[in-house]
Each structure stands twice: as C-alpha cells, then as structure tokens.
Amino acid sequence: MSPRNASLRRLVFLAPLAATAVLGGSAIEDPSVACAEPKQWNQAGYQACVDQLNKDLAAGRYTPEQYIELVQGCCSLSGGAWNNTLKQCEEPPATPAQGPAVAPQPGVATQTAEPAPPPVTRVPLGDVTATFGPAPG
C-alpha cells in the first residue's frame, strides 16, 4: 500500500471517530450553537479519540509512527494545539478579547481603497495619412 493510500485510510478511519467525539451531538441538535462561538478544545473528545487509538494500536492496526500521526489528528480535530516538543495535545492559547463593534462615524470612509489598475500601454502607429477614395466594389 502506498504511503498516500495509507494516509487516506487513516483519515477515513479517524474522521468519523473524531467528529463524533468533538461534536458530541451538539451540532446535530442545534447547528446555530455549533457555530456561535470560536472552537475550544474538547478535552473529553480528544481523550475518547486517543482511547480508541490505543485499543487499535494494541490490536496491531497500525505502527507506532502512524499512532503519533493519528494522535496529532485527534488533537487537531478536537480543537487542541499539538506541542511537538512535549509530544502532547494542549489547550490552545487564548485568543485576545476583541472590543465591541463600533458603528462608523458619519463622513468617515469605511471602505478600503483598491489599488489603481496597471497603466495602459499604447503603441504609436506612426504617421497616418488619410486617403479617401471610392470603395472597391
């Protein structure tokens, strides 16, 4: 089996498992809740994913190298941040708080100016002599 097919097989295996663990059914029940706030680390979902990987590793379904790659996938799909130095999944860094949206002031430009189009290059035709005569016919 080629490395690409092996990676695809792992992804196909991991996607439903991780999706179930990460979503926990919340997106199915109410999609607006699933999209309402930024993704946070679902530590329980990550642990459930890794527990299943441990069982599959013990059953010989993949190599230890593939196991690490799949654990990183569990981390990513659960919203965690992989620490490559410690080889573990961690809570992602907190995003800085953003202030409330402010309405634009009247008379203040709110659209970003677009760059000017490139200049048009015109090729001179040289001297043009107009000759008028009867049309060929």
N, C-alpha and C positions, 0 to 999 in steps of 0.2 A: 504494500500500500504506500502510495506516495505521501510525503510529508504534508502536502496540501490537502489530500483526502483525509488524512488523519486529523488535521486541524479542523476541517469541516465537520467530521464525525463528532469530535469533541464539542464543537459549538452546538451542533444539533442536539447532542445529549444534554448539554448544560443549560441551554436557553429555557426550556420549559421548567426545569427544576428551579433555576434562579428566578424566573418570572413569578412562579408560584410563591416562592419564599419572600421575594421583595415586595410584591404587591399585597400579599396576604388577603386577597379578595377585595380590597378597598376600591380599586379602580373598577371592578365589576359592579359593585354595589352602587357607587356614585362617582362617575367619571369627573365631575366638577371638583370633587375633593382631591382626586388623584393629581390634578393639575393646579390646585390652588396655591401651593407653596413650594419653595425650592426643595429639591430632593435631599433628604437627610439619610444618614447611614442607618440601615435597618440591620442592627447587630444580630437580632434573633434570626432574621432571614439568612444572613451570612453564615451563622453557626449551623443552621439546618442544612445549608448547601454543603458546607465543609464536612459535616457528619456523614452525608450521603457519599461524598467523595472518599472519605476514609473507608467506608464499607466496600466501595467499588475497588479501591486500591488493594485492600486485603483480599478481595476476590480475584486479583490479578488482571483487572480490566485495562490497566494502563501502567506505564512506567513511573518511577518517582519523579522524573523530569516532567512528564506530562501532568503529574499530580500538581506540581508547583504552578504550572501554567493555568490549570483549571481552578486552583485556589485563588489565583490573581483574578480570574474571571468572576468567581463568586464575589470577591471584594468589589470589583468594578460594578457589577450588576446590582449589588446591594447598596451602592452609594458610598462605599468606603474609599479610602485612599491607601494604596499599597505603598508600604515603606520597604524599599528594596534593600536597604542596609540591614534592617532587622528581620526581613522576610516575613512580614506580618501585615495584616489589614488594620487600619486605624481609622478613627473618626476623622472626617475631612476637616480642614481648617475652617473656622467660622468665617463667613463672608462679612465684610464690613456693612454695617447698617446704613441704609440709604434714607435720606430725609424724605419728607412728604413731597409729593408732586406740587410744583408751583405753577400757577397759571401765568402765561406770558403777559408782559405789560403792554398796553396799547402803544402802537407805534414802534415796537421793537421787533426787528426781523427775527423770525424763528426758523427760517429755512436755511439750510446750509447751501452756500453758493457752489455751483458746479464749475469745474474748470472750463476755461474757454476752449472751443473746438480748435483743432490744428489749423494753421493758416492754409488758404487755398493757393496753390502754386499755379500761376498762369504762364503758359509758354507763348512768347510773342510770335506772331505769324510772319513778321517782316512787312515789307511794303505790299499793300494790297491795292491793285489797280482795278477799279470797277469798269467793266466793259459791258455795255448794253448792246444787245443785238437781237435779231429775231431768234426765237426759239427754234431749235432743229425740228423738223417736222415732216 
